[in-house]
Every structure is written in structure tokens, then in C-alpha cells.
């Protein structure tokens, strides 16, 4: 499943992580997947730095991570080296990125896979 990030430029935004929601749901017990998704969303930090024109999002507690440039999305993806988990992203030159990707304005979203290969020849897992 994909990580999903949506927002409006210059306004409060929200992130939600959806890893394993379908797999974790059981008919005979509590729905921990929904609880975990809400907890993960509340642990996401995001910031727009107007001086640097950079938008950054971090999922969960900060951890050491490799930064990989995603040519398709034109963003920097933060990846934990051992698990290859996507732990955040940065959009440099955010205003230009937003104008290019959302010429009509409004809400924006960014879907990222839960894991990302660190090798240059591997495509991201969807």
C-alpha cells in the first residue's frame, strides 16, 4: 500500500500511513489498523520553510536515513537503510514544483511506496 500525503500550499497539511490496513483488520477483534493509522498520522511532522522554499515531511520519530532523489516525482525521499522504509521526503523549490504539478492550484497529494530500494537499478516497491 502507499503512503499518502495531501495538503494545500501555505496551509496546514496532513499525512496518513496506510501500511497493512487490510491485512490487520479482523472480524473477531478490535480494529488495530485504524488505531495505528491514526497514531502514525499524528506522529508525522511537516514543515514549509519559506526562506528556502522547501517542504519537508517526516513519518514517525526521526531516524538516520539515506536521501535519494526521485526523478519521476522530483523530490528527495528519506529511506532507512536497513529496512528500506520510507521515513520522509523533501520537496525543494516547492513553489515551482507545485505550479508545475498542480497548475490549477488547490489541494495536492503525494503517494509514496512504504519501502524504497537503495540500489540505483531497483524501482520502488508499489
Secondary structure, 3 states (H helix, E strand, C coil): CEEEEEECCCCCCEEECCCCHHHHCCCCCCCHHHHHHHHHHHCCEEEEECCCCEEEEECCCCCCCEEEEECCCCEEEEECCCCCEEEEEEECCHHHHHHHHCCCCCCEEEEEECECCCCCCCCCCC
